[in-house]
Amino acid sequence: MIGGLFPVGVSDQVDQLLNDAQGGQGTVLDVGCGSAIWATNMAKIFSRAWVVGLDLNAQEFSDAPENFEFIQGDLDQTLPKFNGRASIVHCRCVAQHVRDPQTLVLMLSQTLRPGGLLLLADGDWTVYDQHKKLVEPFKWWNHGITNSNPAEPIVLEKDACGRSWYASWLDFFGNLTRSKDYRPIEELVKNVDTLTVLDSHRYLSPINWPGEGIENGEDLGRILNINQRDFFVGAKEIALQAGFSHEMVEVWGRHYEAEIDSGHFYNLWHYLTAQKRETPINL
Ligand SMILES: C[S@@+](CC[C@H](N)C(=O)[O-])C[C@H]1O[C@@H](n2cnc3c(N)ncnc32)[C@H](O)[C@@H]1O
């Protein structure tokens, strides 16, 4: 969506921070790196930089470049060790999953050295149709379904009323996994006075179709179809743990896949770049 590992608008700054002959070795942090696909690619491109991936979950890297290091741990404990040292901090699709998203953004800013860059991205749990109108989720909770009393799947099929099962799965997981203190990343950054926003952008990514006027739409559509199918499979266990019956999850899955294969949907993503001020604003 952004056309590369970072938006083209900050490529000169990235280059300066990581390739500057006088600047010593630049440090890049990928916070909540997951598979570290972003961090390892950055390490390959910027071979003089030290690229660190941080994540709660253990990861194995068979062919990671030598200038990449993975640190397993909770970001609350690991981030302060990097205070004032990072040239670039990347944090994608993590902020909504931590207990205190505002404190996370503050901690990210503290790891940056003056002039350093924050690359912050997050996904939304809403679905849009081909006319970019919000798609209404099928509200399972209006149908007497509670954790202790999962409804019969047949009732669900009758009662869906044309509303979206796909949007409903995203809605369900958003409500389950998002911190109650989460705000869109633009708002979280606004509250940190050592950061200056360089650019803030919203992207619509098509699922299983190229979208209308979307750059790289063909590829995005294909990737998002695979991604959203995998998401259903990966999230199934959580739905079962939340009290939904196997039958219900199966019905949900059938509708979900049929919808993303035949419908023209978009997902919404937020991407923001910010720079650490050289001097605090209140001095
Ligand atoms: C949705 S994934 C995003 C992965 C990666 N940033 C990407 O875009 O491909 C969220 C990641 O944040 C990590 N995470 C969540 N809370 C964390 C914490 N408190 N400390 C470290 N990592 C955390 C999870 O383990 C998971 O890998």
The ligand as an ORCA input file, in Angstrom:
! r2SCAN-3c Opt
* xyz 0 1
  C      -0.618     -8.045     14.542
  S       1.034     -8.529     14.938
  C       2.007     -7.437     13.935
  C       3.325     -8.028     13.531
  C       4.249     -7.156     12.690
  N       4.442     -5.837     13.282
  C       3.771     -7.016     11.274
  O       3.224     -5.966     10.913
  O       3.935     -7.962     10.483
  C       1.245     -7.876     16.579
  C       2.550     -8.312     17.222
  O       2.758     -7.563     18.431
  C       3.348     -8.420     19.387
  N       3.091     -7.892     20.728
  C       1.895     -7.622     21.305
  N       2.050     -7.160     22.558
  C       3.391     -7.112     22.784
  C       4.180     -6.730     23.909
  N       3.606     -6.296     25.035
  N       5.514     -6.814     23.808
  C       6.102     -7.264     22.652
  N       5.397     -7.649     21.562
  C       4.060     -7.573     21.626
  C       2.669     -9.758     19.135
  O       3.403    -10.849     19.675
  C       2.575     -9.783     17.605
  O       3.688    -10.421     17.021
*
